[in-house]
Amino acid sequence: MDRLAVDDITVSVRHSEPVDVSALLLNSDGRVNTVGDLIFYNQPTGPGVRLTSGTAGVQIGLRSLPPAVEHVRVVLSLGDPQGHFGDYPPPQIRIEDNAQNPVYEYVIDGLGTESTVIAFDLDRAGGGWQVRVQGYGYPAGFAEMVKAHGVTVGGPVEEYGYRGPAILDSGQQVSLRDIRKGDLAMVKMALGWDPMRVYGPRGMRDLEIDLDASALLFIGQNLVDVAFYQQLSSRDGSVRHSGDNLTGDGRGDDEVISVDLARLPQQISSVVFVVSSYAGHTFERVRNAYWRLVDGGTNAELARGNLRAGGQHTGMVVAKVDREGTSWRLTAIGAPIQAGHPVEAVPHVTPYL
């Protein structure tokens, strides 16, 4: 064990595949006290803990952890739950202080068929904290791992306190009224990915991958408006794009589309969210690429999807919101398509209207 001499740390992971970092805040019995003590892709913040870089890192403020927390368990899971850590080079763990000085670095090797790995624990020791390296796989997977610590992922909203489903399967629908116990006024679609470096004739070089988030507005099956990198707002201003990110550089979400549902014209029946790859890079090549839908009022995550699931495709119809009487309904789609521009996606979208 190594005692920490700093109060705030940032944990990052280097791996060839998309990896989600999670943290469990545990009591002296090794279990969570409340469901809020699981910090993961659908609940990215907790007391003293916050996910960074999408879900590929975590910041931990040791002084801000509740007194009842005796251990913090940091966990890695492959974005593809059917993947195996043993099929790829081992993940590299780096712990830094606030000034980005390295505190601890190590490699988790010897892994096999596991898709989930317990990386390390932070343990209270007197008035401070110490690092205890674990580095062993959890063959039963992420859901069973957190269940063993007292949390069930994907349970009913009322039972577990989530604001939305942990992840919607393709075609799964959920009423936005049901999620909030009242009408949802604004929804945001966020897109994130990380810059890439590849080997070239002169060593490592940057590979600029430009993903684009777009919102397509329909009346029935007719496209009537759009918000994307060349038109950052719908004509009536109810749908707004945050701006074009050309490389995925920066922490967290890289492009965000905000939809003011209350301001949408009454004739608009559906808003469909699409991601496309401007230069034709396929999703299998993009690091840590994800989309997520967020409650614009509370920033609570409603749904999330992994773009890598699109494989050898350059676009994806990710989700839609459509009218359900006087309210709105969210549908996860996750359909891979070939599209470098949102206009090219339109013929692929209409079957889902």
VOPAGU-2260 file (C-alpha; in pm, 1 decimal, decimal comma):
REM VOPAGU-2260
SITE   aa  ch    i         X         Y         Z
SITE  MET   A    0       0,0       0,0       0,0
SITE  ASP   A    1     113,7     357,2     -73,2
SITE  ARG   A    2      -4,5     648,7     134,2
SITE  LEU   A    3    -132,2     949,9     -58,6
SITE  ALA   A    4      24,4    1286,6      18,0
SITE  VAL   A    5    -239,9    1486,4    -175,4
SITE  ASP   A    6    -607,8    1558,6    -116,4
SITE  ASP   A    7    -735,3    1560,6    -473,7
SITE  ILE   A    8    -652,4    1310,5    -746,2
SITE  THR   A    9    -746,5    1245,7   -1107,2
SITE  VAL   A   10    -747,3     890,7   -1242,2
SITE  SER   A   11    -709,0     829,5   -1614,9
SITE  VAL   A   12    -687,1     513,5   -1823,3
SITE  ARG   A   13    -498,4     450,5   -2144,1
SITE  HIS   A   14    -632,2     163,4   -2350,9
SITE  SER   A   15    -673,8      78,7   -2717,3
SITE  GLU   A   16   -1049,0      25,1   -2672,1
SITE  PRO   A   17   -1324,9     244,4   -2523,6
SITE  VAL   A   18   -1322,2     198,6   -2146,0
SITE  ASP   A   19   -1565,8     326,5   -1882,0
SITE  VAL   A   20   -1431,1     416,3   -1537,7
SITE  SER   A   21   -1662,3     377,4   -1237,4
SITE  ALA   A   22   -1624,5     432,6    -864,9
SITE  LEU   A   23   -1796,8     268,5    -569,5
SITE  LEU   A   24   -1804,3     448,6    -233,5
SITE  LEU   A   25   -1801,1     170,6      24,4
SITE  ASN   A   26   -1855,9     150,6     398,7
SITE  SER   A   27   -1650,2     -61,1     638,1
SITE  ASP   A   28   -1845,4    -370,7     527,8
SITE  GLY   A   29   -1746,9    -317,4     164,5
SITE  ARG   A   30   -2095,8    -215,1      52,9
SITE  VAL   A   31   -2256,3     109,3     -61,2
SITE  ASN   A   32   -2474,2     302,0     181,5
SITE  THR   A   33   -2705,0     445,1     -86,7
SITE  VAL   A   34   -2749,0     410,2    -463,3
SITE  GLY   A   35   -2584,3     752,2    -495,8
SITE  ASP   A   36   -2255,1     592,2    -394,7
SITE  LEU   A   37   -2220,2     431,0    -737,8
SITE  ILE   A   38   -2063,5     677,6    -981,9
SITE  PHE   A   39   -2083,0     545,5   -1337,0
SITE  TYR   A   40   -2195,7     635,0   -1691,3
SITE  ASN   A   41   -2556,4     701,9   -1592,6
SITE  GLN   A   42   -2474,8     879,7   -1265,5
SITE  PRO   A   43   -2151,2    1068,7   -1337,6
SITE  THR   A   44   -2123,9    1258,3   -1008,7
SITE  GLY   A   45   -2139,3    1165,9    -642,8
SITE  PRO   A   46   -2017,0    1303,6    -311,2
SITE  GLY   A   47   -1654,7    1398,6    -374,6
SITE  VAL   A   48   -1635,8    1209,6    -706,4
SITE  ARG   A   49   -1691,8    1311,8   -1069,7
SITE  LEU   A   50   -1635,2    1129,8   -1398,6
SITE  THR   A   51   -1418,8    1313,0   -1654,4
SITE  SER   A   52   -1334,5    1281,5   -2025,9
SITE  GLY   A   53   -1675,0    1137,8   -2101,4
SITE  THR   A   54   -1648,7     829,7   -1878,6
SITE  ALA   A   55   -1277,5     749,1   -1927,1
SITE  GLY   A   56   -1150,5     910,3   -1606,7
SITE  VAL   A   57   -1253,6    1014,1   -1257,8
SITE  GLN   A   58   -1169,7    1298,6   -1019,7
SITE  ILE   A   59   -1177,3    1225,7    -646,9
SITE  GLY   A   60   -1169,7    1489,6    -373,0
SITE  LEU   A   61   -1062,8    1288,7     -69,8
SITE  ARG   A   62   -1157,8    1559,6     182,0
SITE  SER   A   63   -1507,4    1579,0      31,6
SITE  LEU   A   64   -1587,2    1210,0      79,4
SITE  PRO   A   65   -1854,6    1145,3     344,7
SITE  PRO   A   66   -1724,3    1020,3     682,5
SITE  ALA   A   67   -1909,2     689,6     637,8
SITE  VAL   A   68   -1702,9     608,5     326,7
SITE  GLU   A   69   -1407,6     389,9     425,3
SITE  HIS   A   70   -1306,8     269,9      78,9
SITE  VAL   A   71   -1331,3     395,3    -280,3
SITE  ARG   A   72   -1317,8     114,8    -535,9
SITE  VAL   A   73   -1224,7     219,5    -890,6
SITE  VAL   A   74   -1343,7     -12,4   -1168,4
SITE  LEU   A   75   -1276,9     -36,9   -1541,8
SITE  SER   A   76   -1520,1    -188,7   -1789,4
SITE  LEU   A   77   -1494,7    -224,5   -2165,3
SITE  GLY   A   78   -1739,6     -16,9   -2368,0
SITE  ASP   A   79   -1825,5    -340,0   -2548,8
SITE  PRO   A   80   -1956,3    -569,7   -2270,8
SITE  GLN   A   81   -1893,1    -870,7   -2495,3
SITE  GLY   A   82   -1524,1    -779,9   -2528,8
SITE  HIS   A   83   -1232,3    -930,0   -2336,3
SITE  PHE   A   84    -947,8    -734,2   -2180,7
SITE  GLY   A   85    -716,5   -1022,2   -2266,1
SITE  ASP   A   86    -766,5    -961,3   -2638,4
SITE  TYR   A   87    -592,7    -621,8   -2620,8
SITE  PRO   A   88    -278,5    -464,7   -2475,1
SITE  PRO   A   89    -313,6    -418,3   -2097,2
SITE  PRO   A   90    -474,0     -99,4   -1961,8
SITE  GLN   A   91    -244,7     163,4   -1811,8
SITE  ILE   A   92    -358,3     346,4   -1498,5
SITE  ARG   A   93    -232,0     692,4   -1408,9
SITE  ILE   A   94    -310,9     884,9   -1089,9
SITE  GLU   A   95    -224,9    1256,9   -1087,6
SITE  ASP   A   96    -255,0    1546,5    -844,5
SITE  ASN   A   97    -422,2    1879,3    -924,7
SITE  ALA   A   98    -107,5    2003,7   -1099,6
SITE  GLN   A   99    -107,4    1692,5   -1323,7
SITE  ASN   A  100     199,9    1555,5   -1150,4
SITE  PRO   A  101     206,7    1175,0   -1151,1
SITE  VAL   A  102     128,5    1019,0    -815,4
SITE  TYR   A  103     106,0     655,6    -918,9
SITE  GLU   A  104     126,1     464,1   -1247,4
SITE  TYR   A  105      94,0      96,1   -1325,8
SITE  VAL   A  106     -19,9    -155,0   -1587,1
SITE  ILE   A  107    -287,8    -419,8   -1528,8
SITE  ASP   A  108    -160,0    -728,5   -1705,5
SITE  GLY   A  109    -246,6   -1097,3   -1701,1
SITE  LEU   A  110    -613,8   -1040,2   -1787,1
SITE  GLY   A  111    -819,2   -1291,4   -1985,7
SITE  THR   A  112   -1185,9   -1308,4   -2081,3
SITE  GLU   A  113   -1306,0   -1044,3   -1835,2
SITE  SER   A  114   -1479,1    -723,9   -1950,4
SITE  THR   A  115   -1468,9    -569,4   -1601,1
SITE  VAL   A  116   -1161,8    -510,6   -1384,4
SITE  ILE   A  117   -1126,1    -381,0   -1028,9
SITE  ALA   A  118    -829,9    -146,0   -1074,0
SITE  PHE   A  119    -751,3     -28,0    -720,1
SITE  ASP   A  120    -896,6      73,4    -384,8
SITE  LEU   A  121    -847,7     386,8    -180,8
SITE  ASP   A  122    -860,3     305,1     190,9
SITE  ARG   A  123    -886,0     536,3     489,6
SITE  ALA   A  124    -573,6     513,1     701,5
SITE  GLY   A  125    -572,6     724,3    1014,0
SITE  GLY   A  126    -635,1    1079,3     899,9
SITE  GLY   A  127    -541,6    1013,0     537,6
SITE  TRP   A  128    -581,2     772,5     248,8
SITE  GLN   A  129    -370,4     504,0      86,0
SITE  VAL   A  130    -374,1     327,1    -251,3
SITE  ARG   A  131    -415,5     -50,0    -262,8
SITE  VAL   A  132    -359,7    -190,7    -612,9
SITE  GLN   A  133    -600,7    -468,5    -711,2
SITE  GLY   A  134    -584,3    -525,6   -1086,6
SITE  TYR   A  135    -797,9    -837,2   -1108,6
SITE  GLY   A  136   -1081,9    -913,7   -1343,4
SITE  TYR   A  137   -1444,4    -969,4   -1246,0
SITE  PRO   A  138   -1562,9   -1247,2   -1481,8
SITE  ALA   A  139   -1934,7   -1203,0   -1406,1
SITE  GLY   A  140   -1934,7    -852,2   -1553,9
SITE  PHE   A  141   -2011,6    -497,5   -1442,1
SITE  ALA   A  142   -2375,4    -543,4   -1335,7
SITE  GLU   A  143   -2294,8    -843,3   -1116,8
SITE  MET   A  144   -1991,0    -666,9    -971,2
SITE  VAL   A  145   -2191,0    -366,2    -850,0
SITE  LYS   A  146   -2472,0    -594,8    -736,0
SITE  ALA   A  147   -2223,2    -769,9    -509,0
SITE  HIS   A  148   -2159,5    -430,5    -348,0
SITE  GLY   A  149   -2527,1    -360,0    -285,9
SITE  VAL   A  150   -2649,8    -190,0    -607,3
SITE  THR   A  151   -2861,4    -330,0    -889,6
SITE  VAL   A  152   -2809,5    -155,8   -1225,1
SITE  GLY   A  153   -3116,9    -125,1   -1445,3
SITE  GLY   A  154   -3378,4    -162,0   -1173,0
SITE  PRO   A  155   -3701,1      38,9   -1168,3
SITE  VAL   A  156   -3665,7     414,6   -1133,4
SITE  GLU   A  157   -3875,9     425,5    -820,1
SITE  GLU   A  158   -3676,7     150,2    -648,4
SITE  TYR   A  159   -3326,3     270,6    -720,4
SITE  GLY   A  160   -3368,5     644,1    -757,7
SITE  TYR   A  161   -3232,6     682,2   -1112,2
SITE  ARG   A  162   -3366,4     963,1   -1328,8
SITE  GLY   A  163   -3365,3     741,9   -1636,8
SITE  PRO   A  164   -3261,9     399,2   -1762,8
SITE  ALA   A  165   -2896,0     301,2   -1728,6
SITE  ILE   A  166   -2894,6     235,7   -2102,0
SITE  LEU   A  167   -3173,7     195,6   -2352,0
SITE  ASP   A  168   -3158,1     -99,8   -2585,1
SITE  SER   A  169   -3218,4     -26,8   -2953,3
SITE  GLY   A  170   -3588,9      28,4   -3008,0
SITE  GLN   A  171   -3666,0      70,7   -2638,1
SITE  GLN   A  172   -3900,3     358,7   -2558,8
SITE  VAL   A  173   -3957,7     558,2   -2244,6
SITE  SER   A  174   -4198,6     840,6   -2176,9
SITE  LEU   A  175   -4017,7    1158,3   -2080,4
SITE  ARG   A  176   -4310,1    1236,9   -1854,1
SITE  ASP   A  177   -4248,3     912,5   -1662,5
SITE  ILE   A  178   -3880,3     995,0   -1609,4
SITE  ARG   A  179   -3942,7    1330,6   -1444,0
SITE  LYS   A  180   -4288,4    1273,5   -1295,9
SITE  GLY   A  181   -4395,0    1573,6   -1501,6
SITE  ASP   A  182   -4335,8    1722,7   -1843,4
SITE  LEU   A  183   -3975,4    1753,3   -1957,3
SITE  ALA   A  184   -3920,5    2104,2   -2089,5
SITE  MET   A  185   -3576,6    2068,1   -2248,2
SITE  VAL   A  186   -3366,7    1776,1   -2366,4
SITE  LYS   A  187   -3003,5    1779,5   -2478,2
SITE  MET   A  188   -2825,5    1536,2   -2706,7
SITE  ALA   A  189   -2452,1    1527,3   -2628,8
SITE  LEU   A  190   -2175,7    1372,4   -2839,5
SITE  GLY   A  191   -1826,6    1297,1   -2713,9
SITE  TRP   A  192   -1509,4    1134,1   -2842,1
SITE  ASP   A  193   -1135,1    1159,3   -2784,0
SITE  PRO   A  194    -854,0    1265,7   -3019,6
SITE  MET   A  195    -648,6     987,2   -3175,6
SITE  ARG   A  196    -280,3     936,6   -3246,3
SITE  VAL   A  197    -160,5     675,0   -3493,8
SITE  TYR   A  198     173,4     546,6   -3613,8
SITE  GLY   A  199     307,8     705,5   -3932,2
SITE  PRO   A  200     636,1     691,5   -4122,6
SITE  ARG   A  201     784,6     945,6   -3881,1
SITE  GLY   A  202     641,2     804,2   -3562,3
SITE  MET   A  203     321,2     903,9   -3385,1
SITE  ARG   A  204      97,7    1164,7   -3547,5
SITE  ASP   A  205    -244,1    1313,5   -3482,6
SITE  LEU   A  206    -538,8    1166,1   -3671,9
SITE  GLU   A  207    -811,2    1427,6   -3695,5
SITE  ILE   A  208   -1149,0    1259,1   -3663,7
SITE  ASP   A  209   -1443,8    1494,6   -3697,7
SITE  LEU   A  210   -1777,2    1363,0   -3572,8
SITE  ASP   A  211   -2088,2    1576,5   -3611,2
SITE  ALA   A  212   -2409,7    1579,9   -3409,3
SITE  SER   A  213   -2726,4    1685,4   -3592,7
SITE  ALA   A  214   -3094,6    1722,9   -3509,6
SITE  LEU   A  215   -3345,8    1663,8   -3789,2
SITE  LEU   A  216   -3695,8    1808,3   -3744,8
SITE  PHE   A  217   -3987,0    1630,6   -3913,7
SITE  ILE   A  218   -4353,3    1685,3   -3980,3
SITE  GLY   A  219   -4470,8    1332,8   -4037,5
SITE  GLN   A  220   -4207,7    1192,4   -4274,9
SITE  ASN   A  221   -4110,2    1528,2   -4423,6
SITE  LEU   A  222   -3786,6    1696,3   -4314,4
SITE  VAL   A  223   -3862,7    2064,2   -4248,7
SITE  ASP   A  224   -3563,2    2194,4   -4050,1
SITE  VAL   A  225   -3223,2    2098,3   -3912,4
SITE  ALA   A  226   -2962,3    2207,3   -3659,6
SITE  PHE   A  227   -2602,4    2105,4   -3735,7
SITE  TYR   A  228   -2252,3    2249,6   -3777,4
SITE  GLN   A  229   -2347,6    2470,1   -4075,2
SITE  GLN   A  230   -2675,0    2589,1   -3924,5
SITE  LEU   A  231   -2640,4    2615,2   -3546,6
SITE  SER   A  232   -3006,4    2691,4   -3482,0
SITE  SER   A  233   -3340,2    2585,0   -3621,8
SITE  ARG   A  234   -3528,4    2866,7   -3788,0
SITE  ASP   A  235   -3750,0    2928,9   -3485,2
SITE  GLY   A  236   -3460,2    2901,1   -3237,0
SITE  SER   A  237   -3605,8    2607,9   -3040,9
SITE  VAL   A  238   -3316,1    2377,4   -3136,8
SITE  ARG   A  239   -2958,8    2499,1   -3088,8
SITE  HIS   A  240   -2617,4    2346,0   -3160,7
SITE  SER   A  241   -2318,1    2430,0   -2939,2
SITE  GLY   A  242   -2074,1    2450,3   -3232,6
SITE  ASP   A  243   -1849,3    2227,7   -3440,0
SITE  ASN   A  244   -1569,4    2034,3   -3269,6
SITE  LEU   A  245   -1327,8    1910,1   -3535,3
SITE  THR   A  246   -1108,9    1670,2   -3333,7
SITE  GLY   A  247   -1279,8    1558,9   -3011,7
SITE  ASP   A  248   -1030,8    1764,7   -2811,0
SITE  GLY   A  249   -1147,5    1877,4   -2467,3
SITE  ARG   A  250   -1297,7    1710,1   -2164,4
SITE  GLY   A  251   -1651,7    1582,6   -2145,1
SITE  ASP   A  252   -1911,3    1641,7   -2416,4
SITE  ASP   A  253   -1770,2    1779,7   -2741,5
SITE  GLU   A  254   -2092,0    1881,4   -2918,2
SITE  VAL   A  255   -2431,2    1943,9   -2758,5
SITE  ILE   A  256   -2770,7    2002,7   -2919,6
SITE  SER   A  257   -3036,8    2161,3   -2695,3
SITE  VAL   A  258   -3404,3    2113,9   -2780,2
SITE  ASP   A  259   -3660,1    2338,3   -2609,4
SITE  LEU   A  260   -3958,3    2106,5   -2635,6
SITE  ALA   A  261   -4201,2    2370,4   -2514,3
SITE  ARG   A  262   -4096,8    2606,7   -2796,5
SITE  LEU   A  263   -4111,4    2355,4   -3080,1
SITE  PRO   A  264   -4387,5    2442,2   -3327,3
SITE  GLN   A  265   -4697,9    2231,7   -3277,0
SITE  GLN   A  266   -4667,6    2080,6   -3624,6
SITE  ILE   A  267   -4325,9    1926,9   -3548,8
SITE  SER   A  268   -4393,2    1560,3   -3474,3
SITE  SER   A  269   -4038,4    1423,2   -3429,1
SITE  VAL   A  270   -3683,1    1532,7   -3365,3
SITE  VAL   A  271   -3426,8    1271,5   -3470,8
SITE  PHE   A  272   -3064,5    1284,2   -3354,6
SITE  VAL   A  273   -2793,0    1167,9   -3591,7
SITE  VAL   A  274   -2414,2    1137,2   -3566,7
SITE  SER   A  275   -2201,9    1138,1   -3882,0
SITE  SER   A  276   -1829,3    1118,7   -3957,1
SITE  TYR   A  277   -1731,5    1414,1   -4175,1
SITE  ALA   A  278   -1418,3    1261,0   -4334,0
SITE  GLY   A  279   -1553,4     907,0   -4352,6
SITE  HIS   A  280   -1370,0     755,0   -4053,7
SITE  THR   A  281   -1559,2     450,0   -3934,7
SITE  PHE   A  282   -1678,7     435,7   -3575,8
SITE  GLU   A  283   -1464,3     134,0   -3491,8
SITE  ARG   A  284   -1159,6     363,2   -3521,3
SITE  VAL   A  285   -1284,5     635,4   -3285,3
SITE  ARG   A  286   -1174,3     643,7   -2920,8
SITE  ASN   A  287   -1433,7     663,3   -2642,8
SITE  ALA   A  288   -1713,6     779,1   -2874,5
SITE  TYR   A  289   -2057,2     802,8   -2713,0
SITE  TRP   A  290   -2389,5     982,1   -2733,9
SITE  ARG   A  291   -2617,9    1060,5   -2446,6
SITE  LEU   A  292   -2950,8    1232,3   -2383,2
SITE  VAL   A  293   -2975,3    1467,1   -2086,6
SITE  ASP   A  294   -3255,5    1639,5   -1899,1
SITE  GLY   A  295   -3180,6    2003,2   -1983,9
SITE  GLY   A  296   -3327,9    2123,8   -1656,3
SITE  THR   A  297   -3134,0    1905,2   -1412,9
SITE  ASN   A  298   -2849,6    1766,6   -1631,4
SITE  ALA   A  299   -2956,5    1416,6   -1525,6
SITE  GLU   A  300   -2867,0    1157,7   -1789,5
SITE  LEU   A  301   -3166,0     988,1   -1951,4
SITE  ALA   A  302   -2995,5     748,3   -2191,9
SITE  ARG   A  303   -2651,8     666,4   -2333,7
SITE  GLY   A  304   -2513,7     471,1   -2627,0
SITE  ASN   A  305   -2171,6     354,2   -2743,6
SITE  LEU   A  306   -2092,2     468,0   -3097,6
SITE  ARG   A  307   -1830,5     196,5   -3138,6
SITE  ALA   A  308   -2121,6     -44,8   -3169,4
SITE  GLY   A  309   -2169,7     104,2   -3516,9
SITE  GLY   A  310   -1862,5     -84,2   -3637,3
SITE  GLN   A  311   -1758,8     -22,2   -3999,0
SITE  HIS   A  312   -2004,5     260,8   -4051,9
SITE  THR   A  313   -1970,6     637,5   -4074,5
SITE  GLY   A  314   -2303,8     740,3   -3925,1
SITE  MET   A  315   -2565,0     641,0   -3672,7
SITE  VAL   A  316   -2928,8     725,4   -3612,7
SITE  VAL   A  317   -2898,7     738,7   -3234,5
SITE  ALA   A  318   -3236,2     841,0   -3092,6
SITE  LYS   A  319   -3553,8    1037,3   -3144,1
SITE  VAL   A  320   -3809,7    1225,3   -2941,7
SITE  ASP   A  321   -4162,8    1234,5   -3073,8
SITE  ARG   A  322   -4496,0    1360,6   -2953,2
SITE  GLU   A  323   -4701,8    1137,9   -2726,9
SITE  GLY   A  324   -5027,7    1326,4   -2688,8
SITE  THR   A  325   -4936,6    1646,2   -2503,6
SITE  SER   A  326   -4602,7    1507,5   -2385,0
SITE  TRP   A  327   -4292,8    1356,3   -2546,9
SITE  ARG   A  328   -4148,6    1006,7   -2579,4
SITE  LEU   A  329   -3782,2     908,4   -2614,4
SITE  THR   A  330   -3680,2     616,1   -2834,9
SITE  ALA   A  331   -3326,3     478,4   -2854,2
SITE  ILE   A  332   -3245,3     365,1   -3208,7
SITE  GLY   A  333   -2870,7     303,3   -3238,2
SITE  ALA   A  334   -2889,1     211,3   -3607,2
SITE  PRO   A  335   -2554,0     228,8   -3793,1
SITE  ILE   A  336   -2564,7     389,2   -4138,5
SITE  GLN   A  337   -2327,6     525,7   -4401,2
SITE  ALA   A  338   -2338,9     904,5   -4383,8
SITE  GLY   A  339   -2075,9    1178,8   -4379,3
SITE  HIS   A  340   -2332,8    1460,2   -4379,4
SITE  PRO   A  341   -2673,3    1481,5   -4207,4
SITE  VAL   A  342   -2849,2    1520,6   -4543,4
SITE  GLU   A  343   -2713,3    1179,6   -4642,1
SITE  ALA   A  344   -2875,3    1037,6   -4328,4
SITE  VAL   A  345   -3228,9    1147,2   -4413,1
SITE  PRO   A  346   -3324,3     840,0   -4623,7
SITE  HIS   A  347   -3200,9     617,9   -4340,4
SITE  VAL   A  348   -3403,3     809,2   -4080,9
SITE  THR   A  349   -3748,6     790,7   -4237,5
SITE  PRO   A  350   -3808,4     420,6   -4151,2
SITE  TYR   A  351   -3790,0     517,3   -3782,4
SITE  LEU   A  352   -4048,9     795,7   -3796,4
